[in-house]
């Protein structure tokens, strides 16, 4: 029996009291002071938190990138220090503990501890337990123009109040484990960055054509197709096993149709990620922001070699794009892109070497990314285990 189990057995053997979130915390919406009124922002000293602050600074924060003035504050005072902000719309499943008086934008719900619980809840424990709340929020959303947490259920979310001695010990263990996990991640990320630089040098060496290498237009050696129309309604009405690839590597959803059995290379054709190259083996549904590429003859081109070549040529693909209004990549321009074509035997040797490096630096199932992911999963497993309590029966 570990120390936490001993404490629970001694202090709350029959279970832990759970209370509804709105019973423990005052819940208020964040807001954005008018940007058109310079008096709200010029010379401001009060932190105003956005999602970018969480991404850049972590989940215990004492300052933000942007600040507001006293005149920007509703009700005459900022949100109190040692309050939690929880993302309940748009990007759901993030939170932070704010250690200074502050404001936050409308994407956050602010949780301020009620005075009657000030001596029974450690706010660092509450911060850790918000990882459980984040998970609940991601699973309980309503959808209109963008995702929003079911706020009625959010207010009724069951929040544990174990004895303070138990809370303090959990915080102590998780702080230690968090610091250790952070150090290990930092070392792995540093190693991963070094490997990526090596990979880029290796790409340059292997994919820079020799003077006698044939150069062929992409349109001559492959077929380029435009993706099909896709919308949230289409995904909602056609659920199925095939991922919808629009732009980027994360599927938009899964549908019962596919249009890409033989063309695993996707190229983002519009938007901020224009020119991004994606490898999508197997059947998937090409979204309307994607081109897909299929080789015309496997006797001339190895498909994985073409993929690695396009990744290497991304700067040139970016140059072919236009940036008037929405960034866009014209199909006719893409077809003219010149691809080096050494012998098929040499292509296959190059692919074998680059695939090994690619797995090391990019594959979530192997190499350094897999080790990073395993560390995070291990941390989350032990954190969730420490934050699981039997509820006291009333």
N, C-alpha and C positions, 0 to 999 in steps of 0.2 A: 504494500500500500504506500503510495507516494504522499508527500506532505500535504498537497491540496486535498487528496482523498481523506487524510487523517483530520484535517480541519473541518471538512464537510461532515464527516462522521461525528465529530465532537460538537460542532456548533449548529448544524442543521440536518440531523440524521433523517428526518422525515420529508425533507425537500426544501426548496427555496421559494420564497414569496415572489410571485410574478404580478406586475401591475401593467395596466394599459399605458401606452406611451404618453397619451395626453394627460394622464393622471400625474405623471412624474415630471413632465416638461411643459413649459409654455411653448406653443408652436406658432410661429409667425412667418409670413412670406418675406423673402428678400425682395429688393427692388432696385431699379436703376434711376438715380436722380436725373433730371432733364439735362441732356447733353447740350441743348441749345442755350442754357443759362450758364455762362462762364463762372458766375459766382459760386456755383455748386462744386467746381473743380479746381479753379486757379488757386494755388497755394494751399490745397487741401492737405490735411495731416492724418485724417481718419482712414484706415485701410478699407478698401472696397474690393471684396473678393469675387473672382470669377473662376470658372473651371480651369483656366490656364494656370492659375496660381497653384492649384492642387497638383496638376501634372508636373509643374516645374519644381515645387517646393516640398511636396509630401502631404501628410495628413495631420501634422501638428504645426500650426502656423502662427506667427506673431507679426507678420507684415505681408503686404500685397504689392503688386506692381502699380496699381492705380489707387489714388486717394481722393477723398471728398472733403468738403468743408462742413462746418457746423450747420450752415444754412441749408444744406442738402438733406438734413435728417428730419424724418417725420417723427411726430410725438416728442420732439425736443431732445432725444437722446439716442445714441447708437445702441445696437444690440450689446448685451453685457459680455464682458470677457468670460472665458471658460464656457462658452456656448459651442454647440455643434452645428455645423451646416451639412445638410444631407441633400444631394441632388435628387429632385423629385420630378423633373421634366427634362426633355431632350436627352442629355447624356445621364442616364440613370445608373446608380450603383457606385457612387463615389461619395466620400464624406471627409470632413476635417474637424479637428478641435481647434478653435480659435482662442488664443490666450490673452488677447487685448480687446478693448471695445472696438466695434467694427460695424460695417455694413456689408451686405452680400447681394448679388444680383438675383433676379426673379427666378432663376433656375433652381435656387436652393430654398429649402424650408429650414428655418433656424429653430433649434431646440435649446431652450434656456432652462436650466434646472430650477424647479420651484423651491422657494425658501424652506418649505417643510421637509425637503429631502436633502438639504445641504449637508447634514451630518450622517446621512446613511448611504450616499453614493459618491464614489471616487470617480471624477470625471475622466480620468485616464482609463478606468475600467469601462465607462460608458463609451468612450472613443473606440476601444477594442470591440465592444459588443456591437457597435454600429456596422462592423463587417457582416454580422449576421443580418442586421437590418438592411444593408445594401443588397444582400442576396435575396431577401424577401421582396424588396422593391423591384428588382429585375424580373421577378416572377409574377408580380401583381401590378400590371399596367393597363391603362385604357388608352385607346388610340383615336386621335382626331387628326389634326394636321401634324402632330408629333406625339411621341409617347409621353404619357403622364402617369405617375403612380396613383393607384387607387387610394385617395386620401382618407376616405372613411375607414378603410381597412388599416391604413397607416396609423391613424390616431388610436386604433384599437390594438395595434401590435403589442404582443406580450413581452414585457421587459423584466428581466430577473433582477431582484434586489437581494443578493446573498449578503451575509454578514461582512462588515467592512474588512475584517481580518482576512477573509477569503479573497475579497476584491484586491486588497493590497498585494497579497501573495501572487495572484494571477497577473497583476500588472508587472510585478518584479520579474516573474518568469518570462512573460511575453516581451518586456523591454530587453532583457538579456538575449532572448532568442531572436528578436528583431534586429538587434545590433549585429549579432553573429551572422544572421542570414544576409544582412546588408553588406557586410564585409566580404562574404563569400561571393555574393552577386557582383560586387564591384571588381573583384579579382577576375571572375569569369568574363565579365563584360569587357574588361581591359584586354584579356587574352583574345576574346572574340573580335575586338576592333583590330588587333594586330593581325589576326588571321584574315580579316576582310581586306586589309591593305595588301597582305601577301597575295590574296586571291586576285585582286585587281592587277597587281604586277604580273602575275601568272597569266591572266587573261590577255594583257597587252602583249606578252611575249609569244603566246600561242596563237593569237588571233590577228596579229598584225601581219598582213600578207607579204610574202617574199615578192621580189620584183617580177618573177615569172609566173605568179599565181593569177589564174583567170578571175576576172571580176564580172559578175552577172547581175543584171537588174533583178530586184526582188520579184517584180511582176512576171519575169520570164521563167523563173524557177518555182514559183508558187502561185496559188490562187488566194486572193484576199476577199473575204466576204464581210458584209455588214451584219451586225447583230440584229436580232428581232426586237420588236417593241416589248418593253416590260414595264410594269407599274406595280404599285403595292396591291392594287385591286386584282391584277392578273395573278400575282403570287398567292393572294388570299383565296382566290376562286379556283386555283389549280394546284392544290398541295400534292407533293409527290417526292420522289427520292433524288431528283437531279438538281444540283446546285445552280443558282442563277449568278453568273459572273458578269458584272457590269463594269466597274472600274475598281482597281485595287485587288487584293488577294482574298478578301473575306466575302463569302457569298451573301447576296442580298436576301436570299431565302431559298426554298426548295420547291420545285414544281414537278408535274407529271409529264413534262415535255422536254425534249432535248433537240438541239440543232447543230451538234458539234462532234459527231462520232469520230471524225478523222482529222480534226484540226485543233490540237492541244495548245497552240500558241495564241494568246490573246494580246492585243495591243489597244490600250485605251485611246479612243479617238477624240474625246472632248472632255473639257473640264480641267480642274487643277492638276490632275495626274496624267495629262495628255502625254502620250508616248511611252507610258509604263508598259513593261513586258511581263506577261504572266504565263506560266506553264500550268496547264489544266488537263492532266491526263484523264482519260475516261470520258464518259458522256456528261455534258452539261448544257445549260441554256445560255447562249450568248446574248447578253443584254445590249440595248441600243447605244451604249457608249463604248462598245467594243468592236474592233475588227478581229477576225480570226484568220489564221494563216495555215494553208495546207500545201505541202510540197507536191509538185506535178510528177516527179519521177524519183523514186527511192534509189535509182541507179546513179543519180547525180548528186543527191543531197541527203545527208543524214538529218532527221528532224531535230534531234537534240543539238547537233552542230549549228543548225539554223537558229535555234533558240539562243544558244550561247553567243552567236554572232550578233544577233539583234540586241541582246543585253549590252554587249561591248560597243555597239553603234548607237546606243541611246542618245548621246550628245548630238549626233548628226540627225537622228529622228526628231529630236527637240527643235533643231534648227529648221526642219521642214514644216513645223507647225506655225500657224498664224495666231496672233494674240490680240486681235481686234474684237472686243467684247468677250465672248466665251472662247478660251483657248481651244483650237481645233486642229486636227491632223487630216489633211486632204488625202483621199485614197490614191489619186493620180500621182501626187508627189511621193507617197510611200512606195508605190510600184517602181519608181525610178531609183530607189536606194540601191547602191552598188554593194553586193555581197561577195567576199572572196570565196572562191571554191577550189581548194586543193583537192587532191585525189580523195576518193571515198575512203580508202584505207587510212589516209592521214587524218581525215575528218573523224573517223571512229576512234583513233588513238587520242586525238585531242579531246574528244567527248569523254573518254574514260578518265583522263586526268582531271578535267574540269568538273565532272560530276562528283569525283571524290572530294574536291575542295568545296564544291557547292553544298554538299551534304554536311560538311564540317561547319560551315558558317551560316547556313540557311535552313537546313532541314530540322523541323521541330521533333522529328522522331529519332534523330541521331545527332552525334557531334555535340558541339558546345551549346547550341540552342536547346537541345534535349536535356543537357545537364542543368542549364539555367532553369528550365521548366520544372525539372524534378525537384530542384531546391525550393522553388516557390510552392509547389504542391505539397512538399513535406512540411513547410512552414504553415501553410493553410490548414493542413490536416491536424497538426498539434494545436494550433490556435483554436480551431473549431472544437476539438476535443476538450480543451480547457474551458470553453465557453458554453458547454452543454450541461444543463442542470435538470434534475428532476423537480417538477413543480409541486409545491406543497398543496395538498388537497384541502379545500376549505371545509 
